[in-house]
Amino acid sequence: MTTRPAVVLTPCPDGPILVRGDVEIRDAAGRAVPRRRATVALCRCGASGIKPFCDGSHKAIGFRTDDEVPRPPEPVPGGDPR
């Protein structure tokens, strides 16, 4: 049987990061930010009027992300994972 991760982050091309799962989001002061849905979209363009959530502003400002998805480094046998 395969277990599913408790939290899944999905970066959308030229858009927000979708957050699915049991996660608490906090503001800069450490206060919990209420979630109204099981899946939320977090702004990464910086232009949202409802930060930390996405309001679609990335479309209006022409926000673009890199085409390539960063990959974690390959583990080195017997080496430090950092």
Biopython code that builds the backbone (N, CA, C, O; Angstrom):
import numpy as np
from Bio.PDB.StructureBuilder import StructureBuilder

atoms = [
    (1, "MET", "N", (0.837, -1.172, 0.000)),
    (1, "MET", "CA", (0.000, 0.000, 0.000)),
    (1, "MET", "C", (0.889, 1.244, 0.000)),
    (1, "MET", "O", (1.887, 1.298, 0.719)),
    (2, "THR", "N", (0.526, 2.239, -0.805)),
    (2, "THR", "CA", (1.269, 3.485, -0.897)),
    (2, "THR", "C", (0.617, 4.529, 0.003)),
    (2, "THR", "O", (-0.598, 4.720, -0.036)),
    (3, "THR", "N", (1.430, 5.201, 0.811)),
    (3, "THR", "CA", (0.892, 6.269, 1.645)),
    (3, "THR", "C", (1.060, 7.595, 0.933)),
    (3, "THR", "O", (2.046, 7.813, 0.230)),
    (4, "ARG", "N", (0.099, 8.472, 1.117)),
    (4, "ARG", "CA", (0.155, 9.792, 0.501)),
    (4, "ARG", "C", (0.765, 10.777, 1.485)),
    (4, "ARG", "O", (0.547, 10.659, 2.691)),
    (5, "PRO", "N", (1.520, 11.741, 0.993)),
    (5, "PRO", "CA", (2.096, 12.730, 1.894)),
    (5, "PRO", "C", (0.996, 13.567, 2.550)),
    (5, "PRO", "O", (-0.064, 13.783, 1.962)),
    (6, "ALA", "N", (1.257, 14.032, 3.761)),
    (6, "ALA", "CA", (0.279, 14.840, 4.489)),
    (6, "ALA", "C", (0.074, 16.200, 3.832)),
    (6, "ALA", "O", (-1.026, 16.752, 3.871)),
    (7, "VAL", "N", (1.128, 16.740, 3.229)),
    (7, "VAL", "CA", (1.057, 18.052, 2.588)),
    (7, "VAL", "C", (1.708, 17.957, 1.216)),
    (7, "VAL", "O", (2.771, 17.355, 1.063)),
    (8, "VAL", "N", (1.057, 18.561, 0.211)),
    (8, "VAL", "CA", (1.604, 18.584, -1.144)),
    (8, "VAL", "C", (1.645, 20.034, -1.619)),
    (8, "VAL", "O", (0.635, 20.737, -1.581)),
    (9, "LEU", "N", (2.824, 20.475, -2.068)),
    (9, "LEU", "CA", (2.999, 21.812, -2.640)),
    (9, "LEU", "C", (3.186, 21.668, -4.138)),
    (9, "LEU", "O", (4.044, 20.910, -4.591)),
    (10, "THR", "N", (2.379, 22.400, -4.916)),
    (10, "THR", "CA", (2.456, 22.321, -6.366)),
    (10, "THR", "C", (2.633, 23.718, -6.948)),
    (10, "THR", "O", (1.693, 24.513, -6.924)),
    (11, "PRO", "N", (3.830, 24.039, -7.475)),
    (11, "PRO", "CA", (4.006, 25.345, -8.102)),
    (11, "PRO", "C", (3.315, 25.374, -9.461)),
    (11, "PRO", "O", (3.541, 24.499, -10.297)),
    (12, "CYS", "N", (2.479, 26.376, -9.677)),
    (12, "CYS", "CA", (1.799, 26.535, -10.962)),
    (12, "CYS", "C", (2.673, 27.394, -11.871)),
    (12, "CYS", "O", (3.220, 28.403, -11.425)),
    (13, "PRO", "N", (2.812, 27.010, -13.137)),
    (13, "PRO", "CA", (3.616, 27.822, -14.051)),
    (13, "PRO", "C", (3.090, 29.261, -14.092)),
    (13, "PRO", "O", (1.898, 29.482, -14.309)),
    (14, "ASP", "N", (3.963, 30.220, -13.889)),
    (14, "ASP", "CA", (3.629, 31.647, -13.929)),
    (14, "ASP", "C", (2.518, 32.024, -12.953)),
    (14, "ASP", "O", (1.794, 32.993, -13.182)),
    (15, "GLY", "N", (2.380, 31.265, -11.867)),
    (15, "GLY", "CA", (1.307, 31.543, -10.915)),
    (15, "GLY", "C", (1.662, 31.169, -9.496)),
    (15, "GLY", "O", (2.834, 31.150, -9.119)),
    (16, "PRO", "N", (0.637, 30.870, -8.705)),
    (16, "PRO", "CA", (0.832, 30.612, -7.279)),
    (16, "PRO", "C", (1.385, 29.225, -6.988)),
    (16, "PRO", "O", (1.619, 28.420, -7.890)),
    (17, "ILE", "N", (1.585, 28.975, -5.705)),
    (17, "ILE", "CA", (1.911, 27.633, -5.222)),
    (17, "ILE", "C", (0.649, 27.095, -4.571)),
    (17, "ILE", "O", (0.123, 27.697, -3.635)),
    (18, "LEU", "N", (0.160, 25.960, -5.064)),
    (18, "LEU", "CA", (-1.007, 25.324, -4.466)),
    (18, "LEU", "C", (-0.557, 24.494, -3.280)),
    (18, "LEU", "O", (0.423, 23.753, -3.368)),
    (19, "VAL", "N", (-1.273, 24.617, -2.172)),
    (19, "VAL", "CA", (-0.965, 23.883, -0.947)),
    (19, "VAL", "C", (-2.164, 23.008, -0.623)),
    (19, "VAL", "O", (-3.267, 23.500, -0.387)),
    (20, "ARG", "N", (-1.926, 21.692, -0.617)),
    (20, "ARG", "CA", (-2.980, 20.731, -0.291)),
    (20, "ARG", "C", (-2.566, 19.970, 0.951)),
    (20, "ARG", "O", (-1.410, 19.572, 1.090)),
    (21, "GLY", "N", (-3.510, 19.770, 1.853)),
    (21, "GLY", "CA", (-3.226, 18.952, 3.016)),
    (21, "GLY", "C", (-3.339, 19.705, 4.322)),
    (21, "GLY", "O", (-3.724, 20.874, 4.366)),
    (22, "ASP", "N", (-2.992, 19.006, 5.379)),
    (22, "ASP", "CA", (-3.121, 19.517, 6.737)),
    (22, "ASP", "C", (-1.903, 20.360, 7.097)),
    (22, "ASP", "O", (-0.899, 19.838, 7.581)),
    (23, "VAL", "N", (-1.997, 21.649, 6.859)),
    (23, "VAL", "CA", (-0.893, 22.565, 7.134)),
    (23, "VAL", "C", (-1.463, 23.851, 7.732)),
    (23, "VAL", "O", (-2.537, 24.308, 7.340)),
    (24, "GLU", "N", (-0.734, 24.421, 8.678)),
    (24, "GLU", "CA", (-1.138, 25.698, 9.261)),
    (24, "GLU", "C", (-0.281, 26.788, 8.649)),
    (24, "GLU", "O", (0.944, 26.676, 8.609)),
    (25, "ILE", "N", (-0.923, 27.840, 8.174)),
    (25, "ILE", "CA", (-0.220, 28.969, 7.575)),
    (25, "ILE", "C", (-0.192, 30.089, 8.608)),
    (25, "ILE", "O", (-1.208, 30.400, 9.229)),
    (26, "ARG", "N", (0.988, 30.695, 8.786)),
    (26, "ARG", "CA", (1.146, 31.782, 9.765)),
    (26, "ARG", "C", (1.644, 33.042, 9.066)),
    (26, "ARG", "O", (2.349, 32.980, 8.059)),
    (27, "ASP", "N", (1.261, 34.182, 9.626)),
    (27, "ASP", "CA", (1.740, 35.451, 9.081)),
    (27, "ASP", "C", (3.110, 35.782, 9.678)),
    (27, "ASP", "O", (3.655, 35.005, 10.462)),
    (28, "ALA", "N", (3.659, 36.937, 9.303)),
    (28, "ALA", "CA", (5.005, 37.307, 9.751)),
    (28, "ALA", "C", (5.104, 37.457, 11.266)),
    (28, "ALA", "O", (6.188, 37.322, 11.833)),
    (29, "ALA", "N", (3.981, 37.736, 11.921)),
    (29, "ALA", "CA", (3.973, 37.882, 13.381)),
    (29, "ALA", "C", (3.748, 36.552, 14.095)),
    (29, "ALA", "O", (3.728, 36.497, 15.324)),
    (30, "GLY", "N", (3.578, 35.481, 13.318)),
    (30, "GLY", "CA", (3.391, 34.161, 13.911)),
    (30, "GLY", "C", (1.949, 33.788, 14.193)),
    (30, "GLY", "O", (1.684, 32.736, 14.775)),
    (31, "ARG", "N", (1.008, 34.638, 13.787)),
    (31, "ARG", "CA", (-0.408, 34.340, 13.992)),
    (31, "ARG", "C", (-0.923, 33.423, 12.894)),
    (31, "ARG", "O", (-0.568, 33.581, 11.726)),
    (32, "ALA", "N", (-1.764, 32.460, 13.275)),
    (32, "ALA", "CA", (-2.350, 31.546, 12.295)),
    (32, "ALA", "C", (-3.271, 32.322, 11.358)),
    (32, "ALA", "O", (-4.060, 33.158, 11.798)),
    (33, "VAL", "N", (-3.162, 32.035, 10.061)),
    (33, "VAL", "CA", (-4.014, 32.650, 9.045)),
    (33, "VAL", "C", (-5.125, 31.652, 8.735)),
    (33, "VAL", "O", (-4.838, 30.527, 8.325)),
    (34, "PRO", "N", (-6.390, 32.040, 8.923)),
    (34, "PRO", "CA", (-7.489, 31.102, 8.675)),
    (34, "PRO", "C", (-7.544, 30.654, 7.220)),
    (34, "PRO", "O", (-7.336, 31.443, 6.298)),
    (35, "ARG", "N", (-7.826, 29.378, 7.039)),
    (35, "ARG", "CA", (-8.008, 28.809, 5.697)),
    (35, "ARG", "C", (-9.479, 28.502, 5.514)),
    (35, "ARG", "O", (-10.131, 27.980, 6.418)),
    (36, "ARG", "N", (-10.001, 28.827, 4.340)),
    (36, "ARG", "CA", (-11.407, 28.547, 4.057)),
    (36, "ARG", "C", (-11.584, 27.305, 3.200)),
    (36, "ARG", "O", (-12.702, 26.827, 3.009)),
    (37, "ARG", "N", (-10.477, 26.784, 2.683)),
    (37, "ARG", "CA", (-10.538, 25.621, 1.789)),
    (37, "ARG", "C", (-9.443, 24.632, 2.149)),
    (37, "ARG", "O", (-8.467, 24.979, 2.814)),
    (38, "ALA", "N", (-9.619, 23.395, 1.701)),
    (38, "ALA", "CA", (-8.595, 22.368, 1.928)),
    (38, "ALA", "C", (-7.368, 22.625, 1.056)),
    (38, "ALA", "O", (-6.248, 22.297, 1.448)),
    (39, "THR", "N", (-7.576, 23.212, -0.129)),
    (39, "THR", "CA", (-6.479, 23.580, -1.025)),
    (39, "THR", "C", (-6.456, 25.094, -1.132)),
    (39, "THR", "O", (-7.481, 25.717, -1.409)),
    (40, "VAL", "N", (-5.289, 25.687, -0.913)),
    (40, "VAL", "CA", (-5.158, 27.140, -1.030)),
    (40, "VAL", "C", (-4.044, 27.471, -2.011)),
    (40, "VAL", "O", (-3.133, 26.672, -2.232)),
    (41, "ALA", "N", (-4.131, 28.661, -2.596)),
    (41, "ALA", "CA", (-3.114, 29.144, -3.526)),
    (41, "ALA", "C", (-2.348, 30.269, -2.845)),
    (41, "ALA", "O", (-2.927, 31.288, -2.470)),
    (42, "LEU", "N", (-1.038, 30.078, -2.688)),
    (42, "LEU", "CA", (-0.191, 31.092, -2.067)),
    (42, "LEU", "C", (0.481, 31.944, -3.139)),
    (42, "LEU", "O", (1.027, 31.425, -4.112)),
    (43, "CYS", "N", (0.430, 33.260, -2.942)),
    (43, "CYS", "CA", (1.034, 34.205, -3.874)),
    (43, "CYS", "C", (2.546, 34.054, -3.879)),
    (43, "CYS", "O", (3.164, 33.886, -2.827)),
    (44, "ARG", "N", (3.137, 34.114, -5.056)),
    (44, "ARG", "CA", (4.597, 34.188, -5.125)),
    (44, "ARG", "C", (5.066, 35.307, -6.042)),
    (44, "ARG", "O", (6.264, 35.463, -6.278)),
    (45, "CYS", "N", (4.101, 36.099, -6.569)),
    (45, "CYS", "CA", (4.495, 37.235, -7.403)),
    (45, "CYS", "C", (4.673, 38.503, -6.576)),
    (45, "CYS", "O", (5.341, 39.439, -7.016)),
    (46, "GLY", "N", (4.083, 38.543, -5.382)),
    (46, "GLY", "CA", (4.198, 39.699, -4.506)),
    (46, "GLY", "C", (3.153, 40.775, -4.729)),
    (46, "GLY", "O", (3.142, 41.768, -4.001)),
    (47, "ALA", "N", (2.269, 40.614, -5.713)),
    (47, "ALA", "CA", (1.310, 41.663, -6.047)),
    (47, "ALA", "C", (-0.094, 41.438, -5.486)),
    (47, "ALA", "O", (-0.962, 42.295, -5.656)),
    (48, "SER", "N", (-0.333, 40.326, -4.832)),
    (48, "SER", "CA", (-1.672, 40.009, -4.332)),
    (48, "SER", "C", (-2.136, 41.021, -3.291)),
    (48, "SER", "O", (-1.349, 41.497, -2.473)),
    (49, "GLY", "N", (-3.416, 41.338, -3.334)),
    (49, "GLY", "CA", (-4.012, 42.215, -2.338)),
    (49, "GLY", "C", (-4.519, 41.462, -1.127)),
    (49, "GLY", "O", (-4.996, 42.070, -0.169)),
    (50, "ILE", "N", (-4.419, 40.123, -1.162)),
    (50, "ILE", "CA", (-4.899, 39.301, -0.044)),
    (50, "ILE", "C", (-3.801, 38.355, 0.439)),
    (50, "ILE", "O", (-4.064, 37.200, 0.774)),
    (51, "LYS", "N", (-2.575, 38.859, 0.469)),
    (51, "LYS", "CA", (-1.432, 38.037, 0.892)),
    (51, "LYS", "C", (-1.724, 37.365, 2.225)),
    (51, "LYS", "O", (-2.348, 37.986, 3.085)),
    (52, "PRO", "N", (-1.312, 36.159, 2.429)),
    (52, "PRO", "CA", (-0.379, 35.383, 1.624)),
    (52, "PRO", "C", (-1.042, 34.639, 0.467)),
    (52, "PRO", "O", (-0.380, 33.899, -0.260)),
    (53, "PHE", "N", (-2.362, 34.839, 0.297)),
    (53, "PHE", "CA", (-3.085, 34.087, -0.720)),
    (53, "PHE", "C", (-3.034, 34.785, -2.076)),
    (53, "PHE", "O", (-2.838, 35.997, -2.157)),
    (54, "CYS", "N", (-3.211, 34.016, -3.119)),
    (54, "CYS", "CA", (-3.205, 34.522, -4.492)),
    (54, "CYS", "C", (-4.570, 35.125, -4.821)),
    (54, "CYS", "O", (-5.607, 34.567, -4.461)),
    (55, "ASP", "N", (-4.558, 36.270, -5.509)),
    (55, "ASP", "CA", (-5.807, 36.866, -5.986)),
    (55, "ASP", "C", (-5.821, 36.995, -7.507)),
    (55, "ASP", "O", (-6.696, 37.655, -8.067)),
    (56, "GLY", "N", (-4.859, 36.370, -8.175)),
    (56, "GLY", "CA", (-4.796, 36.412, -9.634)),
    (56, "GLY", "C", (-3.994, 37.579, -10.185)),
    (56, "GLY", "O", (-3.907, 37.738, -11.403)),
    (57, "SER", "N", (-3.405, 38.400, -9.320)),
    (57, "SER", "CA", (-2.641, 39.570, -9.771)),
    (57, "SER", "C", (-1.471, 39.202, -10.665)),
    (57, "SER", "O", (-1.032, 40.019, -11.475)),
    (58, "HIS", "N", (-0.957, 37.981, -10.530)),
    (58, "HIS", "CA", (0.187, 37.560, -11.346)),
    (58, "HIS", "C", (-0.118, 37.676, -12.837)),
    (58, "HIS", "O", (0.781, 37.936, -13.637)),
    (59, "LYS", "N", (-1.378, 37.484, -13.211)),
    (59, "LYS", "CA", (-1.753, 37.593, -14.627)),
    (59, "LYS", "C", (-1.650, 39.037, -15.101)),
    (59, "LYS", "O", (-1.152, 39.303, -16.195)),
    (60, "ALA", "N", (-2.124, 39.975, -14.270)),
    (60, "ALA", "CA", (-2.130, 41.388, -14.648)),
    (60, "ALA", "C", (-0.724, 41.971, -14.759)),
    (60, "ALA", "O", (-0.481, 42.851, -15.585)),
    (61, "ILE", "N", (0.207, 41.482, -13.927)),
    (61, "ILE", "CA", (1.563, 42.050, -13.952)),
    (61, "ILE", "C", (2.520, 41.269, -14.849)),
    (61, "ILE", "O", (3.678, 41.653, -15.011)),
    (62, "GLY", "N", (2.033, 40.169, -15.431)),
    (62, "GLY", "CA", (2.890, 39.382, -16.321)),
    (62, "GLY", "C", (3.956, 38.592, -15.597)),
    (62, "GLY", "O", (5.043, 38.378, -16.134)),
    (63, "PHE", "N", (3.655, 38.151, -14.372)),
    (63, "PHE", "CA", (4.617, 37.367, -13.590)),
    (63, "PHE", "C", (5.013, 36.105, -14.345)),
    (63, "PHE", "O", (4.159, 35.410, -14.895)),
    (64, "ARG", "N", (6.297, 35.814, -14.369)),
    (64, "ARG", "CA", (6.811, 34.624, -15.053)),
    (64, "ARG", "C", (7.734, 33.853, -14.123)),
    (64, "ARG", "O", (8.491, 34.433, -13.346)),
    (65, "THR", "N", (7.653, 32.539, -14.221)),
    (65, "THR", "CA", (8.537, 31.667, -13.458)),
    (65, "THR", "C", (9.527, 31.023, -14.412)),
    (65, "THR", "O", (9.364, 31.077, -15.631)),
    (66, "ASP", "N", (10.555, 30.415, -13.839)),
    (66, "ASP", "CA", (11.513, 29.688, -14.659)),
    (66, "ASP", "C", (10.815, 28.517, -15.323)),
    (66, "ASP", "O", (9.884, 27.940, -14.762)),
    (67, "ASP", "N", (11.267, 28.165, -16.520)),
    (67, "ASP", "CA", (10.689, 27.022, -17.225)),
    (67, "ASP", "C", (11.076, 25.706, -16.584)),
    (67, "ASP", "O", (10.311, 24.742, -16.619)),
    (68, "GLU", "N", (12.260, 25.663, -16.000)),
    (68, "GLU", "CA", (12.747, 24.410, -15.431)),
    (68, "GLU", "C", (12.385, 24.298, -13.962)),
    (68, "GLU", "O", (12.463, 25.268, -13.207)),
    (69, "VAL", "N", (11.991, 23.104, -13.574)),
    (69, "VAL", "CA", (11.689, 22.824, -12.175)),
    (69, "VAL", "C", (12.990, 22.447, -11.490)),
    (69, "VAL", "O", (13.687, 21.540, -11.946)),
    (70, "PRO", "N", (13.335, 23.139, -10.385)),
    (70, "PRO", "CA", (14.573, 22.771, -9.695)),
    (70, "PRO", "C", (14.496, 21.362, -9.139)),
    (70, "PRO", "O", (13.462, 20.952, -8.610)),
    (71, "ARG", "N", (15.558, 20.641, -9.255)),
    (71, "ARG", "CA", (15.624, 19.271, -8.751)),
    (71, "ARG", "C", (16.583, 19.223, -7.573)),
    (71, "ARG", "O", (17.605, 19.911, -7.574)),
    (72, "PRO", "N", (16.263, 18.416, -6.568)),
    (72, "PRO", "CA", (17.201, 18.288, -5.449)),
    (72, "PRO", "C", (18.484, 17.625, -5.919)),
    (72, "PRO", "O", (18.468, 16.853, -6.877)),
    (73, "PRO", "N", (19.598, 17.918, -5.250)),
    (73, "PRO", "CA", (20.857, 17.280, -5.650)),
    (73, "PRO", "C", (20.790, 15.776, -5.439)),
    (73, "PRO", "O", (20.098, 15.287, -4.547)),
    (74, "GLU", "N", (21.515, 15.062, -6.268)),
    (74, "GLU", "CA", (21.584, 13.607, -6.127)),
    (74, "GLU", "C", (22.343, 13.263, -4.855)),
    (74, "GLU", "O", (23.367, 13.879, -4.560)),
    (75, "PRO", "N", (21.852, 12.288, -4.099)),
    (75, "PRO", "CA", (22.576, 11.903, -2.882)),
    (75, "PRO", "C", (23.929, 11.286, -3.217)),
    (75, "PRO", "O", (24.079, 10.562, -4.201)),
    (76, "VAL", "N", (24.894, 11.590, -2.383)),
    (76, "VAL", "CA", (26.230, 11.030, -2.533)),
    (76, "VAL", "C", (26.337, 9.860, -1.566)),
    (76, "VAL", "O", (26.152, 10.043, -0.363)),
    (77, "PRO", "N", (26.633, 8.653, -2.067)),
    (77, "PRO", "CA", (26.728, 7.503, -1.163)),
    (77, "PRO", "C", (27.710, 7.776, -0.030)),
    (77, "PRO", "O", (28.878, 8.085, -0.265)),
    (78, "GLY", "N", (27.221, 7.657, 1.199)),
    (78, "GLY", "CA", (28.070, 7.864, 2.367)),
    (78, "GLY", "C", (28.392, 9.313, 2.637)),
    (78, "GLY", "O", (29.166, 9.617, 3.545)),
    (79, "GLY", "N", (27.803, 10.227, 1.852)),
    (79, "GLY", "CA", (28.114, 11.641, 2.021)),
    (79, "GLY", "C", (27.052, 12.372, 2.805)),
    (79, "GLY", "O", (26.002, 11.822, 3.137)),
    (80, "ASP", "N", (27.349, 13.624, 3.092)),
    (80, "ASP", "CA", (26.421, 14.496, 3.793)),
    (80, "ASP", "C", (25.287, 14.848, 2.832)),
    (80, "ASP", "O", (25.560, 15.256, 1.704)),
    (81, "PRO", "N", (24.011, 14.704, 3.244)),
    (81, "PRO", "CA", (22.902, 14.968, 2.333)),
    (81, "PRO", "C", (22.702, 16.438, 2.008)),
    (81, "PRO", "O", (21.863, 16.761, 1.167)),
    (82, "ARG", "N", (23.441, 17.344, 2.642)),
    (82, "ARG", "CA", (23.259, 18.772, 2.359)),
    (82, "ARG", "C", (23.875, 19.110, 1.090)),
    (82, "ARG", "O", (23.832, 20.267, 0.671)),
]
sb = StructureBuilder()
sb.init_structure("model")
sb.init_model(0)
sb.init_chain("A")
sb.init_seg("    ")
for serial, (resi, resn, name, xyz) in enumerate(atoms, 1):
    if name == "N":
        sb.init_residue(resn, " ", resi, " ")
    sb.init_atom(name, np.array(xyz, "f"), 0.0, 1.0, " ", f" {name:<3s}", serial, name[0])
structure = sb.get_structure()
